[in-house]
């Protein structure tokens, strides 16, 4: 659900079967996922954000409308992702099989985590 101006909107009514919002900005844009797809809810519309071939999930969203999350590729490697204006940017990993972007500020700086090729988690900061 989205609660705005004293009214509740059921996001499932926008075509979302199994969905979870992950973040909202002051413009009312909501990043999240529906089933296996990263999505953006805005002005009563649901937009699929795309993936690298597998499951994708969006979350936090900044005031510029950039939302972050992850997307699996065809070989099941998880990549940290930023979506903006219909474009997807792969932030990659540190050589391992997992990357996840968890938050983004209004300057476009992204924080998250990645695995190294040795299988060790590292807190990660991506700068635009």
Phi, psi and omega per residue, in radians:
X1 nan 2.633 3.013
X2 -2.063 2.154 3.107
X3 -1.801 2.064 -3.089
X4 -2.580 2.283 3.113
X5 0.901 0.710 3.090
X6 1.355 0.116 3.138
X7 -2.127 2.541 3.134
X8 -1.866 2.248 3.086
X9 -1.943 2.201 3.066
X10 -1.408 1.945 -3.087
X11 -1.127 -0.372 3.062
X12 -1.127 -0.517 3.116
X13 -1.149 -0.230 3.110
X14 -1.650 0.256 3.082
X15 1.741 0.217 -3.080
X16 -1.647 2.007 -3.123
X17 -1.294 -1.173 3.043
X18 -2.075 1.959 -3.026
X19 -2.376 2.760 3.092
X20 -2.574 2.061 3.045
X21 -1.295 2.557 -3.110
X22 -2.053 -0.333 -3.125
X23 -2.997 2.725 3.131
X24 -2.438 2.503 3.062
X25 -1.874 3.128 -3.097
X26 -1.244 -0.194 3.081
X27 -1.531 -0.063 3.141
X28 1.500 0.155 3.067
X29 -1.383 2.403 -3.106
X30 -2.163 2.216 3.031
X31 -1.740 2.558 3.122
X32 -3.134 -2.670 3.101
X33 -2.530 2.700 3.066
X34 -2.283 2.029 -3.073
X35 1.071 -1.969 -3.114
X36 -1.946 0.305 -3.032
X37 -2.136 2.362 2.986
X38 -1.247 2.395 -3.106
X39 -2.435 2.821 3.055
X40 -2.215 2.193 3.012
X41 -1.736 2.270 3.137
X42 -2.708 2.261 3.085
X43 0.885 0.748 3.094
X44 1.340 0.165 -3.135
X45 -2.064 2.535 3.048
X46 -1.927 2.233 -3.138
X47 -2.089 2.248 3.037
X48 -1.347 2.327 -3.043
X49 -1.607 -0.282 3.123
X50 1.747 2.984 -3.125
X51 -2.629 3.111 3.075
X52 -1.658 0.230 3.107
X53 2.146 -0.279 -3.138
X54 -2.194 -2.643 3.126
X55 -1.154 2.460 3.036
X56 -2.367 2.659 -3.111
X57 -2.573 2.239 3.081
X58 -1.829 2.801 -3.116
X59 -2.511 -1.893 -3.074
X60 -1.022 2.605 -3.125
X61 -2.442 2.395 -3.135
X62 -1.694 -3.113 -3.080
X63 -1.233 -0.302 3.079
X64 -1.460 -0.086 -3.132
X65 1.516 0.158 3.056
X66 -1.389 2.269 3.096
X67 -2.133 2.612 -3.038
X68 -2.142 2.810 3.100
X69 3.029 -2.395 -3.122
X70 -2.542 2.806 3.041
X71 -2.569 2.304 3.063
X72 -1.440 2.474 3.020
X73 -1.603 -3.065 -3.088
X74 -1.114 -0.415 3.117
X75 -1.697 0.246 3.072
X76 1.214 0.389 2.980
X77 -1.447 2.297 3.117
X78 -1.583 2.256 -3.124
X79 -1.996 2.443 2.990
X80 -1.244 2.357 -3.009
X81 -2.308 2.549 2.900
X82 -2.117 2.288 3.036
X83 -1.919 2.367 3.096
X84 -2.662 2.243 3.081
X85 0.868 0.760 3.101
X86 1.375 0.024 3.128
X87 -1.892 2.481 3.127
X88 -1.928 2.267 3.084
X89 -2.009 2.168 3.113
X90 -1.482 2.019 3.119
X91 -1.471 -0.243 3.041
X92 1.393 -2.867 3.134
X93 -2.330 3.135 3.046
X94 -1.699 0.620 3.103
X95 1.722 -0.191 3.140
X96 -1.638 -2.903 -3.036
X97 -1.698 0.016 -3.089
X98 -2.390 2.301 2.940
X99 -2.434 2.424 3.136
X100 -2.549 2.172 3.036
X101 -1.579 2.202 -3.047
X102 -1.932 -0.365 3.132
X103 -2.753 2.749 -3.138
X104 -2.511 2.410 3.089
X105 -1.701 3.116 -3.073
X106 -1.253 -0.203 3.039
X107 -1.525 -0.090 3.132
X108 1.565 0.098 3.072
X109 -1.299 2.377 -3.067
X110 -2.052 2.375 3.009
X111 -2.023 2.708 3.125
X112 3.108 -2.585 -3.137
X113 -2.551 2.691 3.051
X114 -2.491 2.682 2.957
X115 -1.537 2.518 2.952
X116 -1.517 3.023 3.095
X117 -1.124 -0.349 3.088
X118 -1.480 -0.024 3.101
X119 1.462 0.403 -3.131
X120 -1.841 2.309 3.078
X121 -1.253 2.468 3.024
X122 -2.348 2.337 2.932
X123 -1.131 2.422 -3.001
X124 -2.327 2.463 3.028
X125 -2.116 2.173 3.051
X126 -1.887 2.261 3.084
X127 -1.806 2.479 -3.136
X128 -1.115 nan nan
